[in-house]
């Protein structure tokens, strides 16, 4: 089950070859979505589809929360100063 979800995500990423270098991609964002897919699938057995959502332009709530977490920590620490 876990291996299937990871390979499914890997095959989705192989679709990036279709761009042929003509489109600029944010690799850090792509990697964050990939890691969210892999970790959620390996821990909970759920296919979240964060890479698929990212590729189609839809926001993934968990990936957005992970992205905003460090910023939230800075804002909270500045509020206590």
N, C-alpha and C positions, 0 to 999 in steps of 0.2 A: 504494500500500500504506500509506504513512504517513498520507496524507490520510484514507483509509478508517478507520483506527484512531482518529484524532482526532475525526472526525465521529461515529463510533459512540459514543465517550465523551460527546461533546456531546449526542447524543440521549438518552443515559442521564440526563444532568444535567437535561435538559428535563422529565424525569419528576418533578422536585421541585415542579413546579407543582401536582401532584396533592395535595400537603400543604395547599396554600391558606393557609399561614401559621398553621396550627393546631398545628404541631409545631416545637419549637426544634431548630435544627441548629447544629453547630459548624462554622462556615464555614472556619476555618483548617485543620481536619482534612480537610474536603472538598477544599480547595484543594491541600493537600499530596498527597492521593491522586490528584487530577487531574494535578498536575505529574509525579508518578511515572509515571503512565500515558503522558503525552505524551513525556517524556524517554526512557523505555525504548523506546517505540514508534519514536521518531525516530532513536535511536542504534542500536538492535539489531533493529528490525523485529518485535518480539515484542509481542503483545497481552497485557499483564499482567493487566488487569482489576481494578486496585486500587480504582477507583470502584465497580464492581459488588460487590466483596467488602465494601467499607465500607458500601454501602447495604444489604447483606443481613446485616450484623453480624459478618462473618468478618474476623479479623485478617490483614492482608497483611504478610508478613515484611519485605519491603524498606521499606515505609512505616514500619513500627515501628522498624526500624534507623535510618532517617533521623531519626525523632523522638527516639530515644535518644542519637544521636551527640553533641549538645552537652552533655548531662548526663554522658556518659562522659568527655568532655574535662575537665570541671570536677572530677570525682572523681579522675582521673589527676593533674591538676595539684595538687590538695590533698594527694595521697599523697606527692608529691615535696617538700612544704614541710617 
